Amino acid sequence: MFEYDDEIEYMDFSEEGFREVQQCLDCFVEVNYETALGMLYRMKPTPEDITLYRGKVLDIIRHNPPLESVPRYFRDGREDYLWYSDFYDDITKEAYQRYRTFVASQVEITTANYTEELSKIDLPYFRELIDLVSLEKLCMLYEVNQPLQKEETDMEEETDIAPDGDSGIETIVDIPQKTEVDEQTELTQPARQPKKRSYEPTLNSKQYRLLAECVEEIKLFRRKVKIGELKKLLKGKLTEPMEVANQKSLVYLLDQLSENKYIKDTWISVADGNRDFLSFRTEGNKQRYGNNPHYITMQQLLNCRNRNKRESIFGLVEIEEMIDLVEENRDN
């Protein structure tokens, strides 16, 4: 049996503290970003400037390791990027509790009160998060509009020659540049990805450990799965589907968790909607589906199992024993 590190028992995003953190962070980032954006347009940044900003992003992450995954989820276009990232998994338990119980001020954040209101927030990494996300937005803006800026530069170098009606002297007429408002209107923002749904798990840390041990014992997935990945799966935070080695065992496991009220009754629609599980590409599957990914349809598998209850399920005993142990460790 392999060992796991002690992990924090994480709660659901529906908790008000996490929502308030995200909303508050968005407000500060917006003011910080707009201020920096105004300076950028006046200064007309060069590729060297953007390289400098990217270097600052790396510096922030280097000195604040829990922020490492935040830019990736922000760039994916997720509205709740802080929750979906590994940030809450990587911070200390004390810091996590402070974020969990955070209550935001009702004061609207403006350029006038930005510094004062920011000084009132006692959350570790919060200032660094503002700087990190603001810099990422600037870099993304430059990346999206770099071809447009090059075309505008080429146009500025061109001139139209118009004859002077009185003297016959040709005058140079510069092609007018686009206004700042026009430029900002054309900026392309990344498309928001649909949110994944949570299975609404009620497992505690000990129960997650038992679940992970069972999953590893019956080799449910094609590779070893950590406790943190199982938490992300059930919380609806999984970024990539899991490759399943035994689909019947997976359905039975989830069905048992649902029957014992450890995940929601509608887990089938959640799994199908999230597309959390991918069929392992055996030779037979390759012939049937080709090399394209084949997402597992939970309802179809459950219907097949219900038609033949005596159907052999690999790991059935292990799963049932795990459920019994989980029951013994249920929080009172």
C-alpha positions in Angstrom: 0.0 0.0 0.0 1.4 3.4 -0.9 1.4 6.4 1.4 -0.2 9.7 1.1 0.6 13.1 2.5 -1.9 14.6 4.9 -4.1 16.9 3.0 -6.7 19.5 3.8 -10.3 18.6 3.5 -11.5 21.1 0.9 -15.0 22.4 0.7 -17.2 23.3 -2.2 -17.1 26.6 -4.1 -20.6 27.3 -3.1 -19.2 28.5 0.2 -19.5 32.2 0.3 -15.9 32.9 1.3 -14.5 31.5 -1.9 -17.0 33.4 -4.0 -16.3 36.7 -2.3 -12.5 36.2 -2.7 -13.0 35.7 -6.5 -15.3 38.7 -6.8 -13.0 40.9 -4.7 -10.0 39.8 -6.7 -11.8 40.6 -10.0 -12.6 44.1 -8.8 -9.0 44.9 -7.8 -7.6 43.3 -11.0 -10.0 45.4 -13.1 -8.8 48.7 -11.6 -5.2 47.7 -11.7 -5.4 46.4 -15.3 -7.2 49.5 -16.6 -4.6 51.8 -15.0 -1.8 49.8 -16.6 -3.6 49.6 -19.9 -3.9 53.4 -20.1 -0.2 53.7 -19.6 0.5 51.1 -22.3 -1.5 52.9 -24.9 0.3 56.1 -24.2 3.7 54.5 -24.2 3.1 52.1 -27.1 4.8 49.0 -25.7 7.4 47.2 -27.6 8.0 43.4 -27.7 10.8 44.0 -25.2 8.4 45.5 -22.8 6.1 42.5 -23.0 9.0 40.2 -22.4 9.8 42.2 -19.3 6.2 41.7 -18.1 6.4 38.0 -18.7 9.6 38.0 -16.7 7.7 39.7 -13.8 5.1 37.0 -14.0 7.8 34.4 -13.6 9.3 36.3 -10.7 6.0 36.5 -8.9 5.5 32.7 -9.3 9.1 32.0 -8.2 8.6 33.8 -5.0 5.0 32.5 -4.4 4.9 28.9 -5.6 1.2 28.3 -4.8 0.4 30.8 -7.7 2.0 28.6 -10.3 -1.2 27.1 -11.8 -3.3 30.3 -11.7 -2.2 31.8 -15.1 -3.0 28.6 -16.9 -6.6 28.5 -15.6 -7.0 32.2 -16.1 -5.9 31.9 -19.7 -8.4 29.0 -20.2 -11.1 31.6 -19.7 -12.6 30.2 -16.5 -14.5 32.8 -14.5 -13.7 31.0 -11.2 -10.1 30.4 -12.2 -8.7 30.7 -8.7 -11.0 27.9 -7.5 -10.2 25.7 -10.4 -6.5 26.2 -10.1 -4.3 24.3 -7.6 -4.0 27.5 -5.5 -6.3 26.3 -2.6 -4.6 22.8 -2.7 -1.1 24.3 -2.4 -1.5 26.9 0.4 -1.2 26.1 4.1 -4.2 25.1 6.1 -4.2 28.4 8.0 -4.1 30.4 4.8 -6.9 28.2 3.4 -9.1 28.9 6.4 -8.6 32.6 6.0 -9.7 32.5 2.4 -12.6 30.2 3.2 -14.0 32.7 5.8 -13.2 35.9 3.9 -15.8 38.6 3.9 -15.4 41.3 1.3 -16.0 45.0 1.9 -19.1 46.4 0.2 -17.2 49.5 -0.9 -16.8 49.8 -4.7 -13.1 49.6 -5.7 -11.9 52.7 -7.7 -8.6 54.3 -8.6 -9.2 56.8 -5.7 -9.6 54.2 -2.9 -7.6 51.3 -4.5 -4.6 51.5 -2.1 -6.7 52.2 1.0 -9.1 49.3 0.4 -6.2 46.9 -0.6 -4.5 47.6 2.7 -7.6 46.4 4.6 -7.4 42.9 3.0 -5.5 40.5 5.2 -5.1 37.5 2.9 -1.7 36.0 2.0 -0.8 36.1 -1.7 -3.7 38.4 -2.5 -1.6 41.4 -3.7 0.6 39.0 -5.7 -2.5 37.5 -7.3 -3.7 41.0 -8.4 -0.3 41.7 -10.0 0.0 38.3 -11.5 -3.5 38.3 -13.2 -3.1 41.9 -14.3 0.2 41.1 -16.0 -1.3 38.0 -17.6 -4.1 40.1 -19.0 -1.7 42.6 -20.5 0.4 39.8 -22.0 -2.7 38.2 -23.5 -3.8 41.5 -24.9 -0.5 42.0 -26.6 -0.5 38.4 -28.0 -4.0 38.8 -29.4 -3.4 42.2 -31.0 0.3 41.8 -32.1 -0.6 41.2 -35.8 -3.0 44.1 -35.7 -0.3 46.4 -34.3 2.1 45.3 -37.0 -0.4 46.2 -39.7 -1.0 49.6 -38.2 2.7 50.3 -38.0 3.0 49.5 -41.7 0.1 51.8 -42.5 1.6 54.6 -40.5 4.7 54.5 -42.6 2.6 54.9 -45.8 1.5 58.3 -46.9 -1.1 59.6 -49.4 0.0 62.4 -51.7 -2.6 65.0 -52.4 -2.1 68.1 -54.7 -2.4 71.5 -53.1 -5.1 73.4 -55.0 -3.4 76.9 -54.8 0.2 76.3 -55.3 0.3 73.0 -57.0 2.8 71.8 -54.3 2.2 68.2 -53.2 1.6 67.9 -49.5 2.0 64.8 -47.4 -1.2 63.6 -45.7 -0.6 61.1 -42.9 -3.1 58.3 -42.7 -5.1 58.9 -39.5 -4.5 56.5 -36.7 -7.3 54.6 -34.9 -8.5 56.2 -31.7 -7.9 54.6 -28.4 -11.6 53.8 -28.1 -11.6 52.0 -31.5 -8.5 50.0 -30.5 -10.1 48.9 -27.3 -13.3 47.9 -29.0 -11.4 45.5 -31.3 -9.6 43.7 -28.5 -10.4 40.0 -28.6 -11.2 38.4 -25.2 -10.8 34.7 -24.7 -14.0 32.7 -24.8 -15.2 31.5 -21.4 -15.3 27.8 -21.0 -18.5 26.2 -19.5 -18.1 25.3 -15.8 -17.9 21.7 -14.8 -20.5 20.5 -12.2 -19.6 19.1 -8.8 -20.6 15.6 -7.7 -21.1 17.3 -4.3 -19.0 14.8 -2.3 -19.4 14.5 1.5 -16.1 12.6 2.0 -13.7 13.6 4.7 -9.9 13.3 4.4 -9.8 9.8 5.9 -12.5 8.6 3.5 -10.7 10.1 0.5 -7.7 8.1 1.5 -9.7 4.9 1.7 -11.2 5.6 -1.7 -7.8 6.3 -3.2 -6.4 3.0 -1.8 -9.3 1.0 -3.2 -9.0 2.7 -6.7 -5.3 1.8 -6.7 -5.9 -1.8 -5.5 -8.3 -2.6 -8.2 -6.3 -0.7 -10.8 -9.4 1.3 -11.9 -7.5 3.8 -14.0 -4.6 3.4 -16.4 -2.3 5.2 -14.1 -1.9 5.8 -10.4 -4.3 8.4 -9.1 -3.6 10.7 -6.1 -6.0 11.8 -3.5 -5.8 15.4 -4.8 -6.9 14.2 -8.3 -9.9 12.3 -6.8 -10.9 15.4 -4.9 -10.7 17.5 -8.1 -12.7 14.8 -9.9 -15.6 14.9 -7.4 -15.4 18.7 -7.0 -15.8 19.2 -10.7 -12.3 20.7 -11.0 -10.7 18.0 -13.2 -8.9 19.6 -16.2 -8.3 16.4 -18.2 -10.5 13.2 -18.4 -9.3 10.1 -16.6 -8.4 7.1 -18.7 -10.5 4.1 -17.3 -9.2 0.6 -17.3 -12.4 -1.1 -16.2 -15.6 0.7 -17.0 -18.0 -1.7 -15.2 -16.0 -1.3 -11.9 -16.1 2.5 -12.3 -19.9 2.5 -12.7 -20.3 0.2 -9.7 -18.0 2.3 -7.5 -19.8 5.5 -8.3 -23.2 3.8 -7.9 -22.2 2.6 -4.4 -21.0 6.1 -3.4 -24.3 7.6 -4.6 -26.3 4.9 -2.9 -24.6 5.6 0.4 -25.0 9.4 0.0 -21.4 10.3 -0.6 -22.0 11.8 -4.0 -25.2 13.3 -5.4 -28.0 11.1 -6.9 -27.6 12.7 -10.3 -23.9 11.7 -10.7 -24.6 10.1 -14.1 -25.6 13.4 -15.7 -22.7 15.1 -14.0 -20.2 12.6 -15.3 -21.6 12.6 -18.8 -21.8 16.4 -18.9 -18.3 16.9 -17.5 -16.9 14.2 -19.8 -14.7 13.1 -16.9 -13.9 9.6 -18.1 -12.2 8.4 -21.2 -12.1 4.8 -22.5 -8.7 3.2 -22.6 -7.6 2.5 -26.2 -7.2 -1.2 -26.4 -6.7 -2.8 -29.8 -10.4 -3.7 -29.8 -11.4 -0.2 -29.0 -9.1 1.2 -31.7 -10.8 -0.9 -34.3 -14.2 0.1 -33.0 -13.7 3.8 -32.4 -10.4 4.6 -34.2 -7.8 6.7 -32.5 -10.2 9.5 -31.6 -11.0 9.9 -27.8 -14.1 7.9 -26.7 -15.8 9.4 -23.7 -17.6 6.9 -21.5 -21.4 7.2 -21.3 -22.4 6.4 -17.7 -26.1 5.9 -18.3 -25.5 3.3 -21.0 -23.2 1.3 -18.8 -25.5 1.5 -15.8 -28.4 0.2 -17.9 -26.3 -2.7 -19.2 -25.4 -3.6 -15.6 -29.0 -3.3 -14.4 -30.1 -5.8 -17.1 -27.8 -8.4 -15.7 -27.1 -8.0 -11.9 -25.0 -11.2 -11.9 -22.6 -9.7 -14.3 -19.0 -10.1 -13.1 -17.5 -6.9 -11.7 -13.8 -6.8 -11.1 -13.0 -5.4 -7.7 -16.6 -5.9 -6.4 -15.4 -7.2 -3.0 -12.8 -4.5 -2.6 -15.3 -1.8 -3.4 -17.8 -3.1 -0.9 -15.2 -3.5 1.8 -14.1 0.1 1.1 -17.6 1.4 1.4 -17.9 -0.4 4.8 -14.7 1.2 6.0 -15.8 4.6 4.7 -19.1 4.2 6.7 -17.0 3.5 9.8 -15.2 6.8 9.3 -18.2 8.9 8.6 -18.3 12.2 10.4 -20.9 12.4 13.1 
